[in-house]
């Protein structure tokens, strides 16, 4: 299709969308660029009619709901219009959980090599009227940057079939230990990223949480050094790895009629006081839980355990420092 015809079709659609009344062919000829002609010239007018018929057929072919009818408020001639209700896409609606997932993704894909696709998607959602940013506070923010930095090299290693080396804090490690694996794939489970693969030092399959990696992930060895098992299920490894984590109990004080996300997660609420309601729940990831609680600001006060109190204060201080930075 030529550029001139494409531009004319776009102008025709805009014209027929702009009014609820049926637009006659003579009115379209006067207002839509590309249809100009001398109405007194029969040959030119016949050429316009053929062109207009072809354009109407093209609009209907590509699925644009072109209606025909008579404008009884005008001169009674047949005309055309495009109802907005049939042309426009339906309103995009998200549940709170879906909006929170989008917000979490927006915070995750911040590196330049991962950013362009998510930026385009967010622009389209905002253009459709979806308030994504308001849900960002419902998702962890502080544990993501480390996972984000490790994700790109792991994806590269999986694609090139190269081994990787990294320092890792296990759940019982007091200091980071070097690990060497052949990565099979990455998966997200309950807001956390994992990588699964063959641990070269232990000779067995292992799953690692990316937020526990210290320092950089380094690719090593030649490309094509291993083959990924055909039946590997990285998501199953990730879910099993989280199920093995020892749960801790958090106790927080929630201001009256505030922080409903915390209240929904709590399995015990009370006693209730004028200053707030005590809420308790279980968790396995201290850093992620602290970042999530810090997102509620002054509406939530963490009282126990001490390591969660300390991590939450650190998150709040980091957020304050970010706000203070010009």
C-alpha positions in Angstrom: 0.0 0.0 0.0 1.4 3.4 -1.0 2.1 6.1 1.6 -0.5 8.4 0.0 -3.2 5.8 0.3 -2.2 4.9 3.9 -2.4 8.6 4.9 -5.8 9.0 3.2 -7.2 5.9 4.9 -6.0 7.2 8.3 -7.6 10.6 7.6 -10.8 8.9 6.5 -11.0 6.9 9.8 -10.4 10.0 11.9 -13.1 11.8 10.0 -15.7 9.0 10.5 -14.7 8.7 14.2 -15.0 12.4 14.9 -18.8 12.6 14.6 -21.8 10.6 15.6 -23.7 11.7 12.5 -23.4 9.9 9.2 -20.9 11.6 6.9 -22.0 11.9 3.2 -19.6 11.2 0.4 -19.7 14.9 -0.7 -18.9 16.0 2.9 -16.0 13.5 3.0 -14.7 14.8 -0.3 -14.6 18.3 1.1 -12.9 17.5 4.5 -10.6 14.5 4.0 -7.2 15.2 2.4 -6.7 13.0 -0.7 -10.2 13.2 -2.0 -10.1 16.7 -3.4 -11.6 17.1 -6.8 -13.8 19.4 -8.9 -17.4 18.4 -8.3 -18.5 19.9 -11.5 -16.0 17.7 -13.4 -17.9 14.4 -14.0 -14.7 12.5 -14.9 -13.0 13.7 -11.7 -16.1 12.9 -9.6 -16.3 9.4 -11.0 -12.7 8.8 -10.2 -13.3 10.0 -6.6 -16.3 7.6 -6.3 -14.2 4.6 -7.4 -11.4 5.6 -5.1 -13.8 6.0 -2.2 -15.4 2.6 -2.9 -12.0 0.9 -2.8 -11.1 2.6 0.4 -14.4 1.6 2.1 -13.8 -2.0 1.0 -10.2 -1.9 2.4 -11.4 -0.5 5.8 -14.0 -3.3 6.1 -11.3 -5.9 5.0 -9.0 -5.0 7.8 -11.8 -5.1 10.3 -12.8 -1.5 10.9 -16.6 -1.4 11.7 -17.7 1.0 8.9 -21.5 1.7 9.2 -23.7 3.1 6.5 -27.0 5.0 7.1 -28.9 8.2 6.4 -28.4 11.4 8.3 -32.0 12.5 8.7 -30.9 15.8 10.3 -29.1 16.7 7.1 -30.1 16.4 3.5 -31.2 12.8 3.7 -28.3 11.4 1.7 -26.7 8.1 2.7 -23.5 8.5 4.7 -21.0 6.6 6.8 -19.6 6.6 10.3 -17.4 4.4 12.6 -18.9 3.9 16.1 -16.3 4.5 18.8 -17.8 1.7 20.9 -17.1 -0.8 18.2 -13.7 0.6 17.1 -11.9 1.2 20.4 -10.4 -1.6 22.4 -12.1 -2.5 25.7 -10.8 -1.0 28.9 -7.8 -2.9 30.3 -8.4 -3.9 33.9 -6.1 -5.6 36.3 -6.7 -7.2 39.6 -4.5 -5.9 42.5 -2.3 -9.0 42.2 -1.8 -8.4 38.5 -1.1 -4.8 38.9 1.4 -5.6 41.6 3.1 -8.1 39.3 3.5 -5.4 36.6 4.9 -3.0 39.2 7.4 -5.6 40.3 8.4 -6.2 36.7 8.8 -2.5 36.2 11.3 -2.3 39.1 13.1 -5.5 38.0 14.0 -4.7 34.4 16.1 -1.6 35.1 19.3 -2.6 33.4 19.9 -1.1 29.9 20.0 -4.5 28.2 16.6 -5.5 29.7 14.8 -2.1 29.8 13.5 -1.3 26.3 10.7 -3.9 26.2 9.4 -3.2 29.6 9.5 0.6 29.0 7.3 0.2 25.9 4.9 -2.0 27.7 4.5 0.4 30.6 3.9 3.3 28.2 1.1 1.4 26.5 -0.5 0.5 29.9 -0.3 4.1 31.1 -1.8 5.3 27.8 -4.7 2.8 28.4 -5.3 4.4 31.8 -3.7 1.7 34.0 -2.1 3.2 37.1 0.8 0.9 37.4 3.1 2.9 39.7 0.6 3.2 42.5 0.9 -0.5 43.0 4.7 -0.5 43.1 4.8 -0.2 46.8 3.1 -3.5 47.2 6.1 -5.4 45.9 9.6 -5.9 47.3 12.1 -3.3 46.1 15.4 -3.7 47.9 16.2 -7.3 47.1 15.7 -6.9 43.3 18.9 -5.0 42.2 21.2 -7.8 43.2 19.1 -10.3 41.4 18.8 -8.0 38.4 22.6 -7.7 38.1 23.0 -11.5 38.2 20.1 -12.3 35.8 21.7 -11.0 32.6 24.9 -13.0 32.8 23.0 -16.1 33.7 20.8 -15.7 30.7 23.8 -15.2 28.5 25.5 -18.3 30.0 22.4 -20.5 29.4 22.2 -19.3 25.8 25.9 -19.9 25.1 26.1 -23.1 27.3 29.0 -21.7 29.4 29.8 -22.4 33.0 29.6 -19.6 35.6 31.4 -18.8 38.8 29.9 -16.7 41.6 30.1 -16.2 45.4 26.9 -17.3 47.2 25.5 -16.9 50.7 23.7 -20.1 51.6 21.0 -20.1 54.3 23.5 -21.4 56.8 26.7 -19.7 55.5 28.4 -17.0 57.6 30.4 -15.9 54.6 30.0 -16.2 50.8 31.2 -19.4 49.3 32.4 -19.8 45.7 30.1 -21.9 43.5 30.6 -23.2 40.0 27.7 -24.4 38.0 26.5 -25.2 34.5 23.2 -23.2 34.4 20.2 -24.8 32.8 17.8 -21.9 33.2 16.3 -19.1 35.3 12.8 -18.9 36.8 10.8 -16.5 39.0 8.9 -18.0 41.9 6.8 -15.9 44.3 8.7 -12.7 43.5 12.2 -14.1 43.6 14.6 -15.2 40.8 16.4 -18.5 40.8 18.9 -20.3 38.6 19.1 -24.1 38.4 22.0 -26.2 37.1 24.7 -28.7 37.7 27.0 -27.8 40.6 30.4 -28.8 39.3 32.0 -29.1 42.7 29.3 -31.3 44.2 28.4 -33.2 41.0 24.6 -32.7 41.6 21.8 -30.5 40.5 21.3 -27.4 42.6 19.1 -24.3 42.7 20.3 -20.9 43.8 18.4 -17.7 44.7 19.9 -14.8 42.8 19.4 -12.3 45.6 21.9 -14.3 47.7 24.7 -13.9 45.2 27.5 -11.6 46.3 29.5 -9.8 43.7 29.6 -10.4 39.9 28.6 -13.6 38.1 31.6 -14.6 35.8 31.3 -16.7 32.7 34.1 -19.2 32.3 35.1 -21.9 29.9 34.2 -22.4 26.2 30.8 -22.1 24.6 28.8 -25.2 24.1 30.5 -26.9 27.0 27.4 -28.8 28.2 23.9 -29.9 27.2 20.8 -28.9 29.1 18.7 -32.0 30.1 15.6 -32.3 28.0 13.2 -32.8 31.0 14.6 -30.1 33.3 12.0 -28.0 35.1 13.6 -24.9 36.6 10.4 -23.6 38.0 9.9 -26.9 40.0 13.4 -26.5 41.4 12.7 -23.0 42.4 9.5 -23.9 44.2 11.1 -26.8 46.0 14.0 -24.6 47.0 11.7 -22.1 48.6 9.7 -24.8 50.4 12.9 -25.9 52.1 13.5 -22.5 53.6 13.0 -22.3 57.4 10.2 -19.8 58.1 10.5 -17.0 60.7 7.7 -15.1 62.4 7.3 -11.3 62.0 5.5 -9.1 64.5 4.5 -5.7 63.4 2.3 -2.8 64.6 -0.1 -1.5 62.0 -1.9 1.8 62.2 -5.7 1.7 62.4 -7.4 1.3 59.0 -4.0 1.3 57.2 -1.6 -1.1 55.4 -4.3 -3.6 54.2 -1.7 -5.6 52.4 0.0 -6.5 55.7 -3.4 -7.3 57.3 -4.3 -9.7 54.4 -1.0 -11.5 54.8 -1.2 -11.8 58.6 -2.5 -15.0 60.1 -2.9 -13.4 63.5 -4.1 -9.9 64.4 -4.4 -8.5 67.9 -4.4 -7.1 70.4 -5.8 -3.9 69.1 -4.9 -0.5 70.6 -5.5 3.1 69.7 -1.9 3.3 68.4 -2.4 0.3 66.1 -3.1 -3.4 65.7 -0.5 -6.1 66.2 -0.1 -8.4 63.2 1.9 -11.6 62.9 2.9 -13.6 59.8 5.5 -16.1 58.6 8.3 -15.3 56.1 11.5 -16.9 54.7 13.3 -14.0 53.0 14.4 -11.3 55.5 15.6 -8.8 52.8 12.5 -9.0 50.7 10.1 -8.9 53.6 11.9 -5.9 55.1 11.7 -4.0 51.7 8.0 -4.8 51.5 7.3 -3.6 55.0 9.4 -0.5 54.5 7.2 0.4 51.5 4.3 1.0 53.9 6.3 3.8 55.6 5.0 5.1 58.9 1.9 2.9 58.7 3.8 -0.1 59.8 6.3 -0.5 62.7 8.3 -3.7 62.8 8.9 -5.0 66.4 10.2 -8.5 66.0 12.5 -10.4 65.2 15.6 -8.1 65.6 17.1 -9.0 62.2 13.9 -8.0 60.4 13.8 -4.7 62.5 17.4 -3.9 61.5 16.9 -4.7 57.8 13.6 -2.7 57.7 15.4 0.4 59.2 18.1 0.0 56.6 15.6 0.0 53.8 13.8 3.1 55.2 17.1 4.9 55.5 18.0 4.0 51.9 14.6 5.3 50.7 15.1 8.5 52.7 18.6 8.9 51.1 17.1 8.5 47.6 14.4 11.1 48.3 17.1 13.5 49.6 19.3 13.1 46.5 18.7 16.0 44.1 
